[in-house]
Amino acid sequence: MSTAPVLSPDVAGAAIPRHVAIIMDGNGRWAKKRLLPRVAGHKAGVEAVRNVTRAARALGIEALTLYAFSSENWRRPEEEIGDLMGLLRLFIRSDLAELVRENVRLRVIGDFRRFPADVVKLVEDAVGRTAANTGPILAIALNYGAQAELVRAAQTLAERVKEGQIDPGQITAQAIEAELETRDLPPLDLLIRTSGEHRLSNFLLWQAAYAELLFVDALWPDFDGAALADAVAAFAQRQRRFGGL
């Protein structure tokens, strides 16, 4: 059972990160420690997604972005990819009604149209059903890679230069950001990675430029609302200078 997120009084009055992103790592190791098949870890990971998204709403986080399937995950065994697709189907079918009811807007970043046709339709329908919601955003990264995202942005801007729509000098940081898939999300404040690994794994590389980074030892299935509250508390203790003093 997930522990409800609780912030201490001093933290509760501090700035809450508007946008939190999480690299959800450690499902396989969680299962291995329990002598279970990897799919059991992924199933437990889905429950963690459910708990953490609820906790994020309770904490007042405006946007939560979860790294669910990277563009490199296609290198995994076909059986495991099939299991992940099945769990994505299950999550959408079981949790969409709650997202609609709780006024959550579902967003997807990444080229999810490479997924099986029925999964693509489920995702598109889910995004459409929540499009008019005005509450917090849940962004799921599916077949996402930050380097590919930056390449696409650069190609789009280069094409505009070629067609004479803009001058090369008009390619600014703001122009690049406007071409990223996160352009309608708040700036990234906090990026968390579970399982004790200390790398970004091609996730939100541009967006993380001035985000606070937090690496925790907990495996993803063990990361719950209380752990998210602890991460928010740690964020509140950071001094963000953005290159200044």
C-alpha positions in Angstrom: 0.0 0.0 0.0 1.3 3.4 -0.9 2.1 5.9 1.9 0.3 9.2 1.6 2.6 12.1 0.8 3.2 14.3 3.7 5.3 17.5 3.7 6.7 18.9 6.9 5.3 22.4 7.8 8.4 24.2 6.8 8.5 22.5 3.4 4.8 22.8 2.8 5.2 26.6 2.8 8.2 26.4 0.4 8.1 26.4 -3.4 6.8 23.2 -4.9 8.4 22.2 -8.2 6.0 23.0 -11.0 7.3 20.3 -13.3 8.8 17.0 -12.1 10.2 14.3 -14.4 11.1 10.8 -13.3 13.4 8.1 -14.9 11.6 5.1 -13.6 14.4 2.6 -13.2 14.8 -0.7 -11.4 11.8 -2.9 -12.2 13.9 -5.8 -13.4 16.2 -5.6 -10.4 13.2 -5.4 -8.1 11.8 -8.7 -9.6 15.3 -10.4 -9.5 15.7 -9.7 -5.8 12.4 -11.5 -5.3 13.2 -14.4 -7.7 10.3 -13.3 -9.9 10.2 -12.9 -13.7 10.9 -9.4 -15.0 7.3 -8.9 -16.0 6.4 -9.0 -12.3 8.7 -6.0 -11.8 7.0 -4.1 -14.6 3.6 -4.9 -13.1 4.8 -3.5 -9.7 6.2 -0.5 -11.6 2.7 0.2 -13.0 1.3 0.3 -9.5 4.1 2.7 -8.6 3.0 4.9 -11.5 -0.5 4.9 -10.1 0.6 5.8 -6.6 3.1 8.5 -7.7 0.7 10.3 -10.1 -1.9 10.5 -7.3 0.8 11.8 -4.9 1.9 14.4 -7.4 -1.7 15.7 -7.6 -1.9 15.8 -3.8 1.3 17.7 -3.6 0.2 20.4 -6.1 2.7 19.5 -8.8 1.5 21.0 -12.1 3.2 18.6 -14.5 4.7 15.1 -14.0 6.6 13.5 -16.9 7.4 9.8 -16.7 10.0 8.0 -18.9 8.0 4.9 -19.7 9.7 3.6 -22.9 12.8 5.0 -24.5 13.8 4.9 -28.1 16.5 2.5 -27.0 14.2 0.0 -25.3 13.5 -1.6 -28.6 16.8 -3.5 -28.0 15.1 -5.5 -25.3 13.8 -9.0 -25.9 10.7 -9.2 -28.0 8.8 -10.9 -25.2 9.6 -8.1 -22.7 8.5 -5.5 -25.2 5.3 -7.4 -25.6 4.8 -7.4 -21.8 5.4 -3.6 -21.7 2.8 -3.0 -24.4 0.3 -5.2 -22.5 0.9 -3.2 -19.3 0.5 0.1 -21.2 -2.9 -1.2 -22.5 -3.9 -2.2 -19.0 -2.9 1.1 -17.5 -4.9 3.2 -20.0 -8.0 1.0 -19.7 -7.9 0.9 -16.0 -6.9 4.4 -15.1 -8.3 6.6 -17.8 -11.6 7.1 -16.1 -9.7 8.4 -13.0 -7.6 10.8 -15.0 -10.8 12.2 -16.6 -12.5 12.4 -13.3 -9.6 14.2 -11.6 -9.3 16.7 -14.4 -5.8 15.5 -15.4 -4.6 16.2 -19.0 -2.7 13.3 -20.5 0.2 14.2 -22.8 2.5 11.9 -24.7 6.0 12.8 -25.9 7.9 10.6 -28.3 7.1 8.7 -31.5 4.5 6.4 -30.0 3.0 5.7 -33.4 5.6 3.0 -33.9 3.7 0.9 -31.3 1.1 -1.7 -32.3 -2.0 -0.2 -33.9 -4.3 -0.9 -31.1 -1.9 0.7 -28.6 -1.7 3.8 -30.8 -5.4 4.1 -30.9 -5.7 3.6 -27.1 -3.1 6.4 -26.5 -4.7 8.7 -29.1 -8.2 8.2 -27.6 -6.9 8.7 -24.0 -5.1 12.0 -25.0 -8.3 13.1 -26.8 -10.6 12.3 -23.8 -8.5 14.4 -21.5 -7.6 17.2 -23.9 -10.2 19.6 -22.5 -9.1 19.0 -18.9 -7.6 22.0 -17.1 -5.9 20.4 -14.1 -2.4 18.9 -13.7 -0.6 17.4 -16.7 0.6 13.8 -16.8 3.1 13.4 -19.6 4.2 10.0 -20.6 7.4 9.5 -22.7 6.8 6.7 -25.1 9.5 5.8 -27.7 11.2 9.0 -26.7 14.8 10.0 -27.1 16.1 13.5 -26.3 18.8 13.5 -29.0 16.2 12.6 -31.7 14.0 15.4 -30.4 16.8 17.9 -30.7 17.6 16.6 -34.2 14.0 17.1 -35.3 14.0 20.6 -33.9 17.2 21.5 -35.7 15.9 20.1 -39.0 12.7 22.0 -38.7 14.5 25.3 -38.1 17.0 24.6 -40.9 14.2 24.0 -43.3 12.7 27.4 -42.3 16.0 29.0 -43.0 16.2 27.2 -46.4 12.8 28.5 -47.3 13.6 32.0 -46.3 11.1 32.1 -43.5 13.7 33.0 -40.9 17.4 34.1 -40.8 20.0 31.9 -39.1 20.4 34.6 -36.4 16.8 33.9 -35.4 17.6 30.4 -34.3 17.7 31.2 -30.6 17.3 29.0 -27.5 13.6 30.2 -27.4 13.2 29.1 -31.0 14.6 25.6 -30.3 12.4 25.3 -27.2 9.3 26.1 -29.3 10.0 23.0 -31.4 10.5 20.6 -28.5 7.7 18.2 -27.5 7.6 19.7 -24.1 6.9 23.3 -25.4 3.5 23.4 -23.7 4.8 22.2 -20.3 6.2 24.3 -17.5 10.0 24.5 -17.3 11.5 21.4 -15.8 12.3 22.0 -12.1 13.2 18.6 -10.7 14.4 15.4 -12.4 14.5 12.2 -10.4 16.1 8.9 -11.2 15.4 5.8 -9.1 17.6 2.7 -8.6 20.9 4.3 -7.7 22.0 5.0 -11.3 23.5 8.4 -12.0 22.8 9.2 -15.7 20.1 10.8 -17.8 19.8 8.1 -20.4 18.9 10.4 -23.3 15.9 11.9 -21.3 15.0 15.6 -21.5 18.6 16.6 -22.2 17.7 20.2 -23.2 15.0 20.6 -20.6 17.3 19.5 -17.8 19.9 22.2 -18.4 19.0 24.0 -15.1 16.7 21.4 -13.5 17.7 20.1 -10.1 18.8 16.5 -10.3 18.0 13.9 -7.6 19.3 10.3 -7.7 17.7 7.9 -5.2 18.6 4.3 -4.4 15.0 3.1 -4.2 14.0 0.8 -7.1 11.0 2.2 -9.0 8.4 -0.2 -7.6 9.4 0.9 -4.1 9.1 4.6 -4.9 5.8 5.9 -3.5 4.0 9.0 -2.4 6.2 9.4 0.7 9.3 9.1 -1.5 8.0 11.8 -3.8 7.3 14.0 -0.8 10.9 13.5 0.3 12.1 14.5 -3.1 10.0 17.6 -3.0 11.5 18.4 0.4 15.0 17.9 -0.9 14.2 20.3 -3.8 13.0 22.9 -1.3 16.4 22.9 0.3 18.3 23.6 -3.0 19.4 27.1 -3.9 18.7 27.6 -7.6 21.0 30.2 -9.1 20.5 29.6 -12.8 24.1 30.7 -13.4 24.0 33.7 -11.1 25.2 34.3 -7.6 
